[in-house]
Amino acid sequence: MVMRSKTLVNIPDDQGIHVKSAGQKGEKYVYKYVKYFRNAEGQPRNQAKAIGKYDPESGKMFPNNNYFELYQIDPVMPDVEVASYGYSYIVLKVCRDMGLYDCLVSAFGEQRAMDVIVMAAYMIREGGAMDGIDDWIPNNRFTNYNRLLTSQSSSKIFASLAAGQLNGFFIDWVKAAMGTGTVCYDVTSISSYAQQMTSVERGYNRDGEDLPQFNLGMFCDEKSKTPLYYNRYNGSLTDKTNLSFVLANAKEVGIHRVKMVVDGGFWDNNCHKSLYNLCDSFIMGMPPSLKESQNILEAHSDNITTYANELDIPFTYCIPVETTVCGIPGKALLYFDEHNHVHLCNELSDKINSYKAELAALVRYPKSKLKRFEQYFIITKRKDGRFDYAVDVEKADKARKYKGFFLLFTTDMEATPEDTLYHYRAKDAVEKIFDQIKCDMDGNRIRTYNEQTTDGKVFVTFVGCIIRSYLLNKLSQYMKDNSTTLKKAFNQLMNIQIISNSNGIRFTKALTKKQKEILRVFDAERTIMASLR
């Protein structure tokens, strides 16, 4: 068994790999099953070959000739390894800085916690498809992490993340990450081809895809923009139907007695009662189609632009109206955005003009298209099959009248209109997290085919969102000052490379000015240099 003593390689992570002791000294060697058969009695047997000597200090192995033959690798391997280090170093540092690492270790143990962080780091950079992770990991050095993951081993790790462990993580994470302010909640749909999964069902698909789906409800700390907790539930369930169950689950992990912010899609008697019982207070958008909304608009819209109703927000006015909804006392806040009113009225005029141009181009009476035009036009059919048309000024004026108005309902009687509007607008933090999942991390369609693996992958994606949101918040000023993007900042970090050989580890080149600026944001300019000593 000829060993190449100066070369350490990652232990392959494919089928049939195992480690066992051999020889009088009990030293450990890495073996691979190369043949499976049955003996004369029909009993299953196998044949294994040693492919290297296990190194307990690094978790890697010293390969032998069998390794190079079985894996068809050139045996003339240089004793040198070059890998990206800046991005992986910052990911691990921020996980420790925000307490995420400790929460993961407490729930899953150190090895599995690192697996989750490495897979999440890969998703942030490369997206949700795991088929490239075996090429990515060797090119990115994570301190004290020596596993070589593949798409298959990633799926096994996803499936190994048990529900009890996830719940334990969320309890710890909510304690570590939730502030004393407001919590926002919203829902999105994740499409799937795996129709055999019980939670994947037809329902309202928010991306407009003709695919079954499951729903993902996300809680986010408003101030820090940090994801706190999520619930995955059946794709056929509506947001309003499931909210009380989601809130009960959230309470179990520590999200209760907070100020909640949700949009008007949750306007429902049961939702109001559930929020009222769980929260100190809540803010909810009031759909304009509600009878209560129409009554408030008709009663107060004409006199809203007075000095007494003017807010500290430019060109914005508000009238608070005390009211009771589903037996719950609160106040409806009627807002008017003067600038938005002008913008929306101009949009409406452009739309009417485009319809006018379409009608002018038609020769005969537009029977099949009439409904679309009738909301703004009076159309009269003539005996010769042609038609006359004119703008219905009364309908157009009615449509313009309430442009720029919107209503919020809150049970916080002490909050100012400015504060309530600020909290509601901050709700888009959850929508931006969904954008991260679907656009930046390629998570709009799940690529798993059973419930257990899907639960694990959604969790790792959630951890990726925590890390990416933290990185984005920390780098926002740097990106603004340098007119750059998060992706380009990551590229700068990826270009911090190290070289390792039998003589040790060192950086391949000096840090650039931009790299130093990015590292300084995370107080890492000195620590990254010291980490290799």
C-alpha positions in Angstrom: 0.0 0.0 0.0 2.0 2.9 -1.3 1.1 6.2 0.4 1.9 9.7 -0.9 2.8 11.0 2.5 3.0 14.7 1.6 -0.4 15.0 0.0 -3.6 15.3 2.1 -6.9 15.1 0.2 -10.6 15.2 1.1 -12.2 11.9 1.9 -14.6 11.1 -1.0 -18.3 11.4 0.1 -19.8 8.7 -2.2 -21.3 5.3 -1.7 -19.2 2.6 -0.1 -16.7 4.9 1.7 -15.9 3.8 5.3 -13.1 4.1 7.8 -11.8 1.2 9.9 -8.7 0.3 11.9 -6.1 -2.1 10.5 -2.7 -3.5 11.5 -1.2 -4.1 14.9 -1.0 -0.4 15.7 -4.7 0.1 15.1 -4.2 2.9 12.6 -7.2 4.0 10.7 -7.6 3.6 6.9 -10.2 4.7 4.4 -11.8 2.0 2.4 -14.2 1.9 -0.6 -16.4 -1.0 -1.5 -15.6 -2.0 -5.1 -17.7 -5.2 -5.5 -21.0 -6.5 -4.1 -21.9 -10.2 -4.6 -23.5 -13.2 -3.0 -21.6 -16.3 -1.9 -22.5 -19.9 -2.6 -25.0 -19.8 0.2 -26.7 -16.7 -1.3 -25.5 -14.5 1.5 -24.6 -10.9 0.6 -20.9 -10.1 0.6 -18.6 -7.3 -0.5 -15.0 -6.5 -1.4 -13.3 -3.3 -0.3 -10.0 -1.6 -1.2 -8.0 0.7 1.0 -7.7 4.1 -0.7 -5.7 6.0 1.9 -4.6 6.5 5.5 -6.9 8.5 7.7 -5.4 11.7 9.3 -7.4 12.4 12.5 -6.0 15.9 12.9 -7.3 17.2 9.6 -10.1 14.8 8.9 -8.6 14.1 5.5 -6.5 11.2 4.2 -3.2 10.5 2.6 -4.1 8.8 -0.7 -2.6 5.6 -2.1 -2.4 4.2 -5.6 -5.9 2.6 -5.3 -7.3 6.1 -4.8 -5.8 7.5 -8.0 -6.8 4.4 -10.0 -10.4 4.2 -8.8 -11.1 7.9 -9.2 -9.0 8.3 -12.3 -6.9 11.1 -10.9 -3.4 12.0 -12.1 -1.1 10.6 -9.4 1.4 13.4 -10.0 -0.5 15.8 -7.6 1.3 18.9 -6.5 1.5 19.4 -2.7 -0.1 22.8 -3.2 -3.7 24.0 -2.7 -5.1 27.4 -3.7 -8.6 28.4 -2.4 -10.8 31.5 -1.9 -10.8 32.6 1.7 -12.4 36.0 2.1 -16.0 35.2 1.5 -16.0 32.0 3.6 -14.1 33.7 6.4 -16.7 36.6 6.6 -19.6 34.1 6.5 -18.2 32.2 9.5 -17.4 35.4 11.3 -20.8 36.9 11.0 -22.4 33.6 12.0 -20.5 33.8 15.3 -20.9 37.6 15.7 -24.8 37.4 15.6 -25.0 34.2 17.6 -26.3 32.1 14.7 -23.4 29.7 15.0 -24.0 29.0 18.7 -27.8 28.4 18.0 -27.0 25.9 15.2 -24.4 24.1 17.3 -26.8 23.8 20.3 -29.5 22.3 18.0 -27.5 20.1 15.7 -24.0 19.7 17.0 -20.8 21.2 15.6 -20.4 19.1 12.5 -23.9 19.4 11.3 -24.0 23.1 12.2 -21.0 23.6 9.9 -22.7 21.6 7.2 -25.7 23.9 7.3 -23.5 27.1 7.2 -21.4 25.8 4.3 -24.5 24.8 2.3 -26.2 28.2 3.1 -23.0 30.0 2.0 -23.1 28.1 -1.3 -26.8 28.9 -1.8 -26.1 32.6 -1.3 -23.5 32.6 -4.0 -24.6 29.9 -6.4 -28.4 29.4 -5.9 -30.6 26.6 -4.7 -29.5 23.8 -7.1 -26.9 21.7 -5.1 -25.4 19.9 -8.1 -22.4 22.2 -8.2 -21.4 22.1 -4.5 -18.8 19.4 -4.9 -16.8 21.7 -7.2 -17.4 24.8 -5.1 -16.3 23.6 -1.7 -12.7 22.7 -2.7 -12.3 26.2 -4.0 -13.5 27.9 -0.8 -11.7 27.2 2.4 -13.8 27.1 5.6 -11.7 26.9 8.7 -11.8 23.5 10.4 -14.2 22.1 7.7 -12.9 19.2 5.7 -15.9 17.5 4.2 -16.5 17.3 0.5 -20.3 17.6 0.0 -22.1 16.4 -3.1 -25.7 16.9 -4.3 -26.5 13.4 -2.9 -24.9 14.0 0.5 -26.6 17.4 0.7 -29.9 15.7 0.3 -29.0 13.3 3.1 -28.1 16.2 5.3 -31.4 18.0 4.5 -33.3 14.9 5.5 -31.3 14.4 8.7 -32.5 17.8 10.2 -35.2 16.6 12.5 -38.3 18.6 13.4 -37.3 18.6 17.1 -33.9 20.0 16.3 -35.4 22.7 14.1 -37.8 23.7 16.9 -34.9 23.9 19.4 -33.0 26.1 17.0 -35.9 28.5 16.5 -36.4 28.9 20.3 -32.8 29.8 20.7 -32.7 32.0 17.6 -35.8 34.0 18.5 -34.2 34.8 21.9 -30.9 35.8 20.2 -32.3 37.8 17.3 -35.6 39.4 18.2 -35.5 42.9 19.4 -38.1 44.7 21.5 -39.8 46.5 18.6 -42.1 45.3 15.8 -42.3 41.9 14.0 -43.5 41.7 10.4 -45.2 38.7 8.8 -46.0 37.8 5.2 -46.5 34.8 3.0 -45.1 33.6 -0.3 -45.6 30.5 -2.5 -42.8 28.1 -3.6 -43.6 26.1 -6.7 -42.8 22.4 -7.0 -43.0 19.5 -9.4 -43.1 17.0 -6.6 -46.9 16.3 -6.7 -46.5 13.3 -4.4 -45.7 15.5 -1.5 -48.8 16.0 0.7 -48.1 19.7 1.3 -47.7 20.5 -2.5 -51.2 21.4 -3.7 -52.9 23.7 -6.1 -53.7 27.1 -4.7 -53.2 30.8 -5.2 -49.7 31.0 -6.7 -48.3 34.4 -6.1 -45.8 34.1 -9.0 -48.6 33.3 -11.4 -47.1 29.9 -12.2 -49.3 27.0 -13.3 -47.7 24.6 -10.8 -48.7 23.1 -7.4 -47.0 24.8 -4.5 -46.5 25.0 -0.7 -46.8 28.2 1.2 -44.1 29.8 3.3 -45.0 32.3 6.1 -42.1 34.3 7.4 -41.6 36.4 10.5 -39.0 39.2 10.4 -37.6 41.6 13.0 -38.5 45.0 11.7 -35.6 47.0 13.0 -32.7 44.6 12.1 -34.5 43.1 9.0 -33.5 39.7 10.4 -35.6 36.6 9.6 -36.8 35.1 12.9 -39.0 32.1 12.1 -41.0 30.5 9.3 -43.9 28.1 8.8 -44.3 25.9 5.8 -47.9 24.8 5.1 -50.1 23.3 2.4 -50.4 25.1 -0.9 -54.2 25.0 -0.9 -54.6 26.8 2.4 -55.3 30.5 2.3 -53.3 33.0 4.3 -56.4 34.0 6.4 -57.4 30.4 7.1 -54.0 29.4 8.4 -52.9 32.5 10.3 -54.2 31.4 13.7 -52.2 28.2 13.5 -49.1 30.0 12.3 -49.4 32.4 15.2 -49.8 29.6 17.7 -46.6 27.9 16.4 -44.8 31.3 16.6 -45.9 31.6 20.2 -44.3 28.3 21.0 -40.9 29.5 19.9 -41.1 32.9 21.7 -42.8 35.3 19.2 -45.7 36.7 21.3 -46.6 39.9 23.1 -45.1 41.9 20.2 -46.3 44.5 17.8 -47.3 42.7 14.5 -47.5 44.2 11.0 -49.5 42.3 8.3 -51.0 43.4 5.0 -54.7 43.7 4.0 -54.8 40.2 2.7 -55.3 39.0 6.3 -58.5 41.1 6.8 -60.7 38.5 8.4 -62.6 38.2 11.7 -60.5 35.2 12.9 -57.3 36.9 11.9 -58.2 40.0 13.9 -59.0 37.9 17.0 -55.9 35.8 16.7 -53.6 38.9 16.4 -55.4 40.6 19.2 -54.9 37.6 21.6 -51.3 37.1 20.6 -49.9 40.6 20.3 -49.5 43.7 22.4 -50.8 45.5 19.3 -51.0 45.1 15.5 -51.2 47.1 12.3 -53.1 45.8 9.3 -53.8 47.3 5.9 -57.5 48.1 5.3 -58.6 46.9 1.8 -60.3 49.8 0.0 -63.2 47.6 -1.1 -64.4 47.2 2.5 -67.7 49.0 3.4 -65.9 50.5 6.4 -63.1 51.9 4.1 -65.7 53.4 1.7 -67.6 55.1 4.6 -64.4 56.6 6.0 -63.3 57.8 2.6 -66.6 59.4 1.8 -66.8 61.1 5.2 -63.2 62.5 5.4 -61.5 62.6 2.1 -62.7 66.1 1.0 -61.2 67.9 4.0 -58.0 66.0 4.5 -55.5 68.5 3.0 -55.7 71.0 5.9 -52.8 72.1 8.0 -54.1 70.3 11.1 -53.9 66.9 9.2 -50.4 67.5 7.7 -47.7 65.0 8.8 -44.0 65.4 9.3 -43.7 63.3 6.1 -43.6 65.7 3.1 -46.9 66.0 1.1 -48.7 63.5 3.3 -51.8 64.0 5.4 -53.7 61.8 7.9 -57.0 61.7 9.7 -57.4 59.1 12.6 -60.9 57.7 13.1 -61.6 55.6 16.2 -63.5 52.5 15.3 -64.2 48.9 16.3 -63.5 46.0 14.0 -64.8 42.5 14.9 -65.3 43.7 18.5 -61.7 44.9 18.7 -61.2 48.6 19.5 -58.7 50.5 17.5 -58.3 53.3 15.0 -58.5 53.6 11.3 -55.9 55.9 9.8 -56.9 57.6 6.5 -53.7 58.7 4.7 -53.4 60.9 1.6 -50.1 61.1 -0.4 -50.4 64.3 -2.5 -47.5 63.4 -4.8 -48.7 59.9 -5.3 -52.2 61.3 -6.1 -50.7 63.3 -9.0 -48.7 60.3 -10.2 -51.6 57.9 -10.2 -53.9 60.4 -11.9 -51.4 60.8 -14.7 -51.2 57.1 -15.0 -55.0 56.9 -15.3 -55.0 59.6 -18.0 -52.4 57.6 -19.9 -54.4 54.5 -19.6 -57.6 56.2 -20.8 -55.7 57.7 -23.8 -54.3 54.3 -24.7 -57.9 52.9 -24.7 -59.0 55.8 -26.8 -56.3 55.0 -29.4 -57.4 51.3 -29.4 -61.1 52.3 -30.0 -60.1 54.6 -32.8 -58.4 51.8 -34.6 -61.4 49.5 -34.4 -63.8 49.5 -37.4 -66.7 47.5 -35.9 -68.5 47.4 -32.6 -66.1 45.7 -30.1 -68.6 43.3 -28.6 -66.0 40.8 -27.2 -63.9 43.6 -25.7 -66.6 45.9 -24.4 -66.2 45.2 -20.7 -62.6 46.5 -20.7 -63.5 49.8 -22.2 -66.8 50.4 -20.4 -65.2 51.3 -17.1 -64.1 54.6 -18.7 -66.2 55.0 -21.9 -69.7 55.4 -23.1 -70.0 53.2 -26.3 -73.0 53.4 -28.6 -73.6 50.9 -31.4 -74.9 52.3 -34.7 -77.2 50.7 -37.2 -74.4 50.2 -39.7 -72.4 48.0 -37.2 -70.0 50.8 -36.4 -70.0 52.7 -33.0 -69.5 56.0 -31.3 -67.6 56.4 -28.1 -66.8 59.2 -25.6 -65.0 59.3 -22.2 -67.4 58.8 -19.3 -66.2 61.9 -17.4 -68.2 61.0 -14.3 -66.6 57.5 -14.1 -63.1 59.0 -14.8 -63.5 61.6 -12.1 -64.8 59.0 -9.6 -61.7 56.8 -10.4 -59.4 59.8 -9.9 -61.0 61.0 -6.6 -59.5 58.5 -4.3 -56.1 58.1 -5.9 -53.3 58.5 -3.3 -55.6 57.5 -0.4 -55.0 54.4 1.7 -56.1 53.1 5.1 -54.4 51.3 8.0 -56.1 49.8 11.1 -54.1 49.6 14.3 -54.9 48.6 17.9 -52.0 50.8 19.2 -53.9 53.9 20.3 -50.8 55.7 21.4 -48.8 55.5 18.2 -48.6 58.6 16.0 -49.7 58.4 12.4 -46.1 58.8 11.4 -44.9 55.9 13.5 -47.7 53.6 12.3 -47.0 54.4 8.6 -43.2 53.8 9.2 -43.9 50.4 10.8 -46.2 49.4 8.0 -43.8 50.5 5.2 -41.0 48.6 7.0 -43.1 45.4 6.3 -41.4 45.2 2.9 -38.4 43.7 4.8 -40.2 40.3 4.6 -40.9 40.9 0.9 -37.2 41.6 0.3 -36.3 38.3 2.1 -38.7 36.5 -0.3 -36.9 38.3 -3.2 -33.6 36.9 -1.8 -35.0 33.4 -1.8 -36.6 33.5 -5.2 -34.3 35.7 -7.2 -30.9 35.9 -5.6 -30.8 32.3 -4.2 -32.8 30.7 -7.1 -35.4 29.3 -4.6 -38.7 30.1 -6.5 -39.0 26.4 -7.3 -38.0 23.7 -4.8 -35.9 20.8 -6.2 -36.7 18.1 -3.6 -39.1 15.3 -3.8 -40.2 14.3 -0.3 -41.4 16.1 2.8 -38.3 15.4 5.0 -35.7 16.6 2.5 -37.9 19.6 1.6 -38.2 20.6 5.3 -34.4 20.5 5.6 -33.6 22.4 2.4 -36.1 25.1 3.3 -34.4 25.5 6.7 -30.9 25.8 5.1 -32.4 28.4 2.7 -33.8 30.2 5.7 -30.3 30.2 7.4 -28.9 31.5 4.1 -31.4 34.4 4.2 -30.3 35.2 7.8 -26.7 35.4 6.7 -27.4 37.3 3.5 -29.7 39.8 5.2 -27.0 40.5 7.8 -24.3 40.9 5.1 -26.6 43.2 3.1 -27.4 45.4 6.1 -23.8 45.7 7.1 -22.6 46.5 3.6 -25.4 48.9 2.6 -23.4 52.1 3.3 -20.3 50.7 1.6 -22.4 49.8 -1.5 -24.0 53.3 -1.5 -20.7 55.1 -1.2 -19.1 53.0 -3.9 -22.1 52.7 -6.3 -21.8 48.9 -6.2 -23.8 45.8 -5.6 -23.7 43.0 -3.0 -22.7 40.5 -5.7 -19.6 42.7 -6.6 -18.7 43.0 -2.9 -18.8 39.2 -2.6 -16.6 39.0 -5.7 -14.0 41.2 -4.0 -14.1 38.9 -1.0 -13.8 35.8 -3.2 -10.7 37.3 -4.7 -8.9 37.1 -1.3 -7.1 33.8 -1.8 -4.7 31.6 0.2 -2.2 29.0 -0.8 -1.4 26.0 1.4 1.4 23.4 1.2 3.7 21.4 3.4 5.2 24.7 4.6 2.0 26.1 5.9 -0.7 28.6 4.7 -0.3 32.2 3.4 -2.2 34.7 1.3 -1.4 34.7 -2.4 -1.2 38.5 -2.6 -1.7 41.7 -0.5 -5.2 42.9 0.2 -6.5 45.7 -2.1 -8.0 48.9 -0.9 -11.6 47.8 -1.7 -11.0 44.4 0.1 -9.8 46.3 3.2 -12.8 48.6 3.2 -15.2 45.6 3.0 -13.3 43.7 5.8 -13.3 46.9 7.9 -17.1 46.9 7.9 -17.0 43.6 9.7 -14.0 44.5 12.0 -12.1 41.8 10.1 -9.2 43.5 8.5 -6.8 42.4 11.2 -8.5 39.2 12.3 -8.4 37.7 8.8 -4.7 38.2 8.7 -4.2 36.7 12.1 -6.4 33.7 11.3 -3.7 32.0 9.3 -0.9 32.3 11.9 
